[in-house]
Amino acid sequence: MNKTLNVASDFCKTPGGRYKTDGPYSGELFREKLIDLINDKSIDKIIVNFDGLETSGSSFLEEAFGGLIRQGISRETIKNKLFFECDDDLTIIPLINQYIEEALI
């Protein structure tokens, strides 16, 4: 089964902040949602769609996606299970991939 997660409509059009203490739509909270989906054995592929996003801070993106590595999700699992879509901003996907690659365990 595939699951599509549209950040703008399923989470927030203007997510920001690294930690939950930074606000209600933080990278930490989004990362926790991603981990739940990654760990769901019934889901083979998670499509994270960024269409409709008004803004997304680098701290949000780094914590949400680079934070997966720090929480013990392997790069191989991310590569095999998470797929990114974005029609409006071609820079966001390379940035996410950079955060995943540069994250330290």
KEDREN-22553 format. One record per atom (N, C-alpha, C, O): residue in one letter; x, y negated, z negated. Coordinates in steps of 0.2 Angstrom, whole numbers, padded with zeros to 4 digits, always signed. Each point is the difference from the previous one (the first is absolute). Layout:
<rs>
AXYZ ...
</rs>
This chain:
<rs>
M+0004+0006+0000 M-0004-0006+0000 M+0004-0006+0000 M+0006+0000-0003 N-0008-0005+0007 N+0004-0007+0000 N-0004-0005-0004 N-0006+0001-0001 K+0009-0005-0002 K-0003-0006-0004 K+0003-0006+0002 K+0006-0001+0001 T-0010-0004+0001 T+0002-0007+0002 T-0002-0004-0006 T-0005-0001-0003 L+0011-0003+0001 L-0001-0005-0005 L+0001-0007+0003 L+0006-0001+0002 N-0011-0003-0001 N+0001-0007+0002 N+0001-0004-0006 N-0004-0001-0004 V+0010-0002+0004 V+0003-0004-0006 V-0005-0006-0001 V-0002-0001-0006 A+0000-0002+0011 A-0004-0006+0000 A-0007+0001-0003 A-0003-0003-0004 S+0000+0008+0007 S-0007+0002-0002 S-0001+0005-0006 S-0005-0001-0004 D+0010+0005+0003 D+0000+0005-0005 D+0003-0002-0007 D+0000+0003-0005 F+0004-0008+0006 F+0004-0003-0006 F+0000-0007-0001 F-0004-0002-0004 C+0007-0002+0009 C-0001-0007-0001 C+0003-0004+0006 C+0005+0003+0003 K-0008-0008+0000 K+0003-0004+0006 K+0006-0004-0002 K+0004-0001+0004 T-0003+0000-0010 T+0006-0004-0002 T+0004+0003-0006 T+0000-0003-0006 P+0002+0010+0006 P+0004+0003-0005 P+0006-0004-0002 P+0003-0003+0005 G-0001+0004-0011 G+0006-0004-0002 G+0002+0002-0007 G-0004+0003-0004 G+0011-0004+0003 G+0003+0002-0007 G+0002+0007+0000 G-0002+0004+0004 R+0007-0003-0008 R+0004+0006+0000 R-0004+0005-0005 R-0002+0005+0001 Y+0001-0008-0007 Y-0003+0004-0006 Y-0007-0002-0001 Y-0003-0005+0002 K-0001+0009-0005 K-0007-0001-0002 K+0000-0006-0005 K-0005-0004+0001 T+0010+0002-0004 T+0000-0006-0004 T+0000-0006+0004 T-0001-0006-0002 D+0003+0006+0008 D+0000-0005+0005 D-0007-0002+0003 D+0000-0005+0003 G-0004+0010-0004 G-0007-0002+0003 G-0004+0007+0002 G+0003+0005-0001 P-0009-0006+0003 P-0004+0006+0001 P+0001+0004+0006 P-0002+0005+0001 Y+0006-0008+0004 Y+0001+0004+0006 Y+0008+0001+0001 Y+0002-0003+0005 S+0001+0006-0010 S+0007+0000+0001 S+0003+0006+0004 S-0004+0005+0001 G+0010-0005+0000 G+0003+0006+0004 G+0000+0006-0005 G-0001+0005+0003 E+0002-0006-0009 E+0000+0005-0005 E-0007+0004+0000 E+0000+0006+0001 L-0005-0010-0001 L-0007+0004+0001 L-0001+0003+0006 L-0003+0005+0001 F+0005-0008+0005 F-0001+0003+0006 F+0004+0006+0001 F-0002+0005+0003 R+0009-0005-0006 R+0004+0006+0000 R-0004+0006-0003 R+0001+0005+0002 E-0004-0007-0008 E-0003+0005-0004 E-0006+0004+0004 E-0001+0006+0000 K-0002-0010+0004 K-0005+0002+0005 K+0003+0004+0005 K-0003+0006+0002 L+0008-0008+0001 L+0004+0004+0005 L+0002+0007-0003 L-0001+0005+0004 I+0004-0005-0010 I+0002+0006-0003 I-0006+0005-0001 I+0001+0006+0001 D-0006-0009-0003 D-0006+0005-0001 D-0002+0003+0007 D-0002+0006+0000 L+0002-0010+0005 L-0001+0003+0007 L+0005+0005+0002 L-0002+0005+0003 I+0008-0007-0004 I+0006+0004+0002 I-0001+0007-0003 I+0001+0005+0003 N-0003-0005-0010 N+0000+0006-0004 N-0006+0004+0002 N-0001+0006-0003 D-0004-0009+0006 D-0006+0004+0002 D+0001+0005+0005 D+0001-0002+0006 K-0001+0008-0007 K+0002+0006+0004 K-0005+0000+0006 K+0002+0003+0005 S-0008-0006-0005 S-0005+0001+0005 S+0002-0005+0006 S-0003+0000+0005 I+0007-0005-0007 I+0002-0005+0005 I+0006+0001+0003 I+0005+0001-0003 D-0005+0000+0010 D+0006+0001+0003 D+0004-0006+0003 D+0006+0000+0000 K-0010-0005+0001 K+0003-0006+0003 K-0003-0006-0002 K-0007+0000-0001 I+0010-0005-0002 I-0002-0006-0002 I+0002-0006+0004 I+0005-0001+0001 I-0010-0002+0002 I+0001-0006+0005 I-0001-0006-0004 I-0006-0001-0002 V+0011-0003+0001 V-0001-0006-0004 V+0000-0006+0005 V+0005-0001+0004 N-0011-0002-0003 N-0001-0005+0005 N+0000-0007-0003 N-0003-0001-0005 F+0006-0003+0008 F+0001-0007-0003 F-0004-0005+0004 F+0001-0006-0001 D-0005+0008+0006 D-0004-0005+0003 D-0005-0004-0004 D-0003+0003-0005 G+0003-0009+0006 G-0005-0005-0004 G+0004-0003-0007 G-0003-0003-0003 L+0009+0005+0002 L+0004-0002-0005 L+0002-0007+0001 L+0002-0002+0005 E-0004-0003-0010 E+0002-0007+0001 E+0007-0001-0002 E+0003-0005+0003 T-0001+0008-0008 T+0007-0001-0003 T+0002+0006-0004 T-0004+0004-0002 S+0010-0003+0002 S+0003+0006-0004 S+0007-0002-0002 S+0005-0001+0004 G-0004+0000-0010 G+0007-0002-0003 G+0005+0005+0001 G-0002+0006-0001 S+0008-0007+0001 S+0005+0005+0000 S+0001+0004-0006 S+0001+0006+0000 S-0003-0009-0006 S+0000+0003-0006 S-0005+0006+0000 S+0001+0005-0003 F-0007-0007+0005 F-0005+0005+0001 F+0002+0006+0004 F-0001+0006-0002 L+0003-0008+0008 L+0002+0006+0005 L+0006+0004-0003 L+0000+0006+0001 E+0005-0009-0004 E+0006+0004-0003 E-0003+0004-0005 E+0002+0006+0000 E-0006-0008-0005 E-0002+0004-0005 E-0005+0005+0002 E+0001+0006-0002 A-0005-0007+0007 A-0005+0005+0002 A+0004+0006+0004 A-0002+0005-0001 F+0006-0007+0005 F+0003+0005+0004 F+0007+0002-0002 F+0002+0006+0000 G+0003-0011-0002 G+0006+0002-0002 G-0001+0004-0007 G+0004+0004-0002 G-0009-0006-0002 G-0001+0003-0006 G-0002+0007+0000 G+0000+0003-0005 L-0003-0001+0011 L-0001+0007+0001 L+0006+0004-0001 L+0000+0006-0004 I+0006-0008+0006 I+0006+0004-0001 I+0002+0000-0007 I+0002+0005-0003 R-0003-0011+0000 R+0002+0000-0008 R-0005+0004-0004 R+0002+0002-0005 Q-0008+0000+0008 Q-0004+0004-0004 Q+0000+0007+0002 Q-0004+0004-0002 G+0010-0002+0006 G+0001+0007+0001 G-0003+0003+0007 G+0000+0006+0001 I-0003-0011+0003 I-0003+0003+0006 I+0006+0000+0005 I+0003-0006+0001 S-0002+0011+0002 S+0006+0001+0005 S-0001-0004+0006 S-0006-0001+0002 R+0011-0001+0001 R+0000-0004+0007 R-0003+0005+0005 R-0004-0002+0004 E+0005+0008-0005 E-0002+0005+0005 E-0008+0001-0001 E-0003+0000+0005 T+0001+0000-0011 T-0008+0000-0001 T-0003-0007+0003 T-0005+0001+0003 I+0008-0006-0004 I-0002-0007+0002 I-0001+0001+0008 I-0005-0002+0003 K+0011+0004+0000 K+0000+0000+0007 K-0005+0005+0003 K-0003-0002+0006 N+0002+0007-0009 N-0005+0005+0002 N-0007-0001-0001 N-0005+0002+0003 K+0004-0006-0008 K-0007-0001-0002 K-0003-0007+0001 K-0006-0001+0001 L+0010-0004-0002 L-0002-0007+0001 L+0001-0003+0007 L+0006+0001+0003 F-0011-0004+0000 F+0001-0003+0006 F-0003-0007+0000 F-0005-0001-0003 F+0008-0004+0006 F-0002-0007+0000 F-0002-0003+0006 F+0002+0002+0006 E-0007-0006-0006 E-0003-0003+0005 E-0001-0007-0001 E-0002-0002-0006 C+0003-0003+0011 C-0001-0007-0001 C+0000-0003+0007 C+0005+0000+0003 D-0011-0003-0001 D+0000-0003+0006 D+0002-0007+0000 D+0003-0003+0005 D-0003+0000-0011 D+0001-0008+0000 D+0007-0002-0001 D+0002-0005+0002 D+0002+0009-0006 D+0006-0002-0002 D+0005+0006+0001 D+0000+0005-0004 L+0004-0006+0009 L+0005+0005+0001 L+0006+0001-0005 L+0004+0004+0001 T-0003-0009-0005 T+0005+0000-0005 T-0001+0004-0006 T+0005+0002-0003 I-0011-0001+0001 I-0002+0003-0006 I+0002+0008+0000 I+0003+0002-0005 I-0003+0001+0010 I+0001+0007+0000 I+0008+0001+0000 I+0002+0004-0004 P+0002-0007+0008 P+0007+0000-0001 P+0003-0002-0007 P+0004+0003-0003 L-0008-0008+0000 L+0002-0002-0007 L-0001+0006-0005 L+0004+0001-0004 I-0010+0002+0005 I-0002+0006-0005 I+0005+0005+0001 I+0002+0003-0005 N+0000-0001+0011 N+0005+0005+0001 N+0006-0001-0003 N+0004+0004-0002 Q-0002-0011+0003 Q+0006-0002-0004 Q+0000+0001-0007 Q+0005+0002-0003 Y-0010-0004+0000 Y-0001+0001-0008 Y+0000+0007-0002 Y+0003+0002-0005 I-0006+0003+0009 I+0001+0007-0001 I+0007+0002+0000 I+0002+0004-0004 E+0001-0006+0010 E+0007+0003+0001 E+0005-0003-0005 E+0005+0003-0002 E-0006-0009-0001 E+0005-0003-0004 E-0002+0001-0008 E+0004-0002-0004 A-0010+0005+0003 A-0001+0001-0007 A+0004+0005-0003 A+0002+0005+0003 L+0000-0007-0009 L+0004+0005-0004 L-0004+0004-0005 L-0005-0002-0003 I+0007+0008+0002 I-0003+0005-0004 I+0002-0002-0007 I-0003+0004-0005 
</rs>
